[in-house]
Amino acid sequence: MTLLIYGSMMVLAMGLLTSMSLLGLVHILITIPSLYFIKKTNFKEMPKSSWALLGLCVVLIFSVIVNLGIMHDGLKPILKVKYFLFGFLMIAPMSWYFKNYFNEKKISYLLYVFCMAALVAGIAGTIGRLTGYNPVSMRSVNMDRNAGLFGMILNYAHNLAFFQIIALGLIFSINKIERFINKRFLYFVFIFNLYALYTTLTRGAMLAFLAAVPFYFLRSNKKMFVGVMILITLGGYAGYKISGPDLLRSGSDTERVSQWKAAWAGFKERPIFGYGYLNFEHHSKEIKIRNNIGTLEFNGHAHNSELEILACTGVTGFIFYVTWIVTWFMEMYKRNDVLAKIGLPFIIAFLMSGLTQSTIALGVNLFFIMAAYSFTQINFKIIKEGF
């Protein structure tokens, strides 16, 4: 059991920025421990946020069933609910593992693998951007933007933003975690990946990282929080304005706005349970036609997590989604251990990334979000004094 749990965490560390195939192995490894701990868990002690997440899982399933007549893929989207469900189920085995088998070397291995994977992805993506050939994936790539190893620019960029906000949190807590990882190595990985993040030219991912940074000071220094927020806002706005055509892409803006309008129109058409989980993208074009929304050639998901939830699950799913976010945020705010300090700004990064991309509906991003959620429910202050 311990090997399965640790193995799943190691594969997560290797795959979150490199390979969707590797990430698929995570669910295979963690399934047995997750099912085993259903009987062992005292559910009265589970965090409130986990119950909101479980409620969201139920609504996602129900939204498919009640919309079966219009579901493009029938019952198949129910299988995708596993991403959210494992966010709930992984809490118990991971908490048990660290409570009973806390080992500094194993945490160190996880951190080094996590950072090395990010570094390899960034270097390979950079070489691909400069030469047109990615030496790790061994394929020709677009030279305009850094796509890491995923090949999908937005997937890589948003996961990289998540990684960077975690790396920054580790740097801010270096006095407590330097026994796990060399600080100079950590600094190098963070600085290099700032460059890698910029070269993705993904505005939403960069915004997610920058907007989350001030929240490292929310609990400890309100004046610093406000000051850093103002500084980042002014600096970010100035940088955006002088960046030129690389970031000023009006066509992309128009396409996203059309999807936002279509998602809102879809929600108004089906306000209770929406169009069904992952089903809005299959109806977005017809919704645009009915509501006289332009850019018919651009379709797909809502490019906004909240609007995606509204369009797919209606107000019912949205209530559980918001409750999950709010309770998760409050749980992190009340704690003072390293993971809680990182968890708070991570939530902001997750929310901000969802303004321009439906990260809540994309598997590779959901892996990161749900892994981060499960890990932040492990209270290391109880497990190891001083951490």
Secondary structure, DSSP 8 states (H G I E B T S, - for coil): -HHHHHHHHHHHHHHTTT-HHHHHHHHHHHHHHHHHHHHH--GGGS-HHHHHHHHHHHHHHHHHHHTGGG-TTTTGGGGGGHHHHHHHHTHHHHHHHHHH---HHHHHHHHHHHHHHHHHHHHHHHHHHHHSEETTTTEE--SSS--TTTS-HHHHHHHHHHHHHHHHHHHHTHHHHTTTS-HHHHHHHHHHHHHHHHHTT-HHHHHHHHHHGGGGSTTT-HHHHHHHHHHHHHHHHHHHHHSGGGT--HHHHHHHHHHHHHHHHHHHHSTTTTT-TTTHHHHHHHHHHHTT-S-TT--SS-SSHHHHHHHHHHHHHHHHHHHHHHHHHHHHHH--SHHHHHHHHHHHHHHHHTTTS-GGG-HHHHHHHHHHHHHHTS-HHHHSTT-
